């Protein structure tokens, strides 16, 4: 029964968003059913649809988890976007600088670079909040822009192959590549960039669950998030929890770098993130701040992202922008939960709507 | 030669500061009433797209000629109001988390212009080019700077301003004194929509002659930064916007890198970072203290 209630609101929000989106599609003169079939149906084909959907889901699981850990501590990490950029650049830097090392050394080194640099970048607003009380929302927004400018500078001035018209670094060493899943799964061609990072993402979900609900540190983070003054009264140092939660959050966001640099582009590619950090907010909210919910929500948004390409190609008026429109409406509906409570109360659904 | 360069730089600073001033002042009304406004970016995008699209339609379809940019500007104001109304209803009436709804509006507004221009102009996110004589390059600048003083007067010299400030600082007290907290907050958020809408319109039908995908490029967030840097006060906020406009003007003027007298280059990326770094520093209290309104971000629950 509890599970049902947990699933009900996100489901209503998604359906409502699709209805609003459908009305918009009708208004611009297209058939919503055709558009939605393109949007959702293309993800089910094997191997391309499923392969690409899981590939798109990978970064969203990481950023969704990142936002989740922040939320559980009462913090809003809007900075996953910046964290994943600096982390991805650091991953590439290690992969370029130590290009000749054996994979047994280089792969863990690159992964650790992604995790620690992401954690470091997120710890900055954590420390600023703990030490000076400045709002993490503002600081993470500001640090996003700083991160993007910083890595673009390093790429352009120091790590680009001279003469390359594209803003990207030199390739990383082969020792830093991680295998694409096509290597292990028959029928899945290796051109599909779904790679080991996807399994790492699933593992991270489990680890985040164990960390938050089965360790003392996780308990303290959640206690701080649900009632800071009670937590402090109980002897928990709120300041420490804020920094810790931000660092863990940033480490998770940083792992997007593993997926993109070590498993897809094999270099740092400027502007590679398709708003992953911001979509992570939607993923965490829709997933009701639970790791399992995050996987489901990431899959939904990955389906939309993959389908967007088909909508662009095959429908007359609707463009892939519909994906972002749907995403925005979904978050708005999830945020305004009270709205649905109001509506369902009116409809006499009091029991089932009590969340 | 050197003088002309400086004059050009000043003019460019003023032009680049204009959309920031409009959006930041809008944000000030909203935040002073206690509602966080990270949705400025989305409201500016709404204004920018609507202005360009409606001006084009008024010109091509309705043959309004020179009146078309004014119709466009009016439409941009209505678009800003509309988005602000959605934001206000979710945050004030339904007491949704303000940061979450703001983020939602921003994501939504990244999509909507592309969606509509794909449908109406069969383009990938931009509107058709407008003729030069159907632009309004000057009026928004005048509005922006006039609004600085109007805002100052409204905020500090009118009963509405007093109520707005008290609602943002201590809503319970304002409520006890008979002020409707939610009504004042609606007003604050809607004013933000109007001003951010004009700011966006200036980008598409003032500074340039069409809307392009993600045209604001983070200006809504720079405006937010300026508001914090200006300590939520109109005059200081204007100065912050001028400073941030100046950093942008320099990085455009110098095309890539600024030469130091010693002959070394400062890469443009470092100049772009200035507003953001300054904001973090000032928010941490290193340069004077920047204290947000006390009730910022907290939905008001009337005591029963």
Interface residues (C-beta under 8 A of the other chain):
Chain A: X24 X28 X29 X30 X76 X78 X128 X131 X132 X134 X135 X137 X138 X139 X141 X142 X143 X145 X146 X149 X150 X152 X153 X156 X157 X275 X278 X279 X281 X282 X285 X317 X318 X319 X320 X321 X322 X323 X324 X325 X326 X327 X328 X329 X331 X332 X334 X335 X336 X337 X338 X339 X342
Chain B: X36 X38 X86 X90 X94 X95 X96 X97 X99 X100 X101 X103 X104 X105 X106 X107 X108 X109 X110 X111 X112 X113 X114 X115 X116 X118 X119 X120 X122 X124 X125 X218 X221 X224 X225 X228 X267 X269 X270 X272 X273 X276 X277 X279 X280 X283 X284 X285 X292
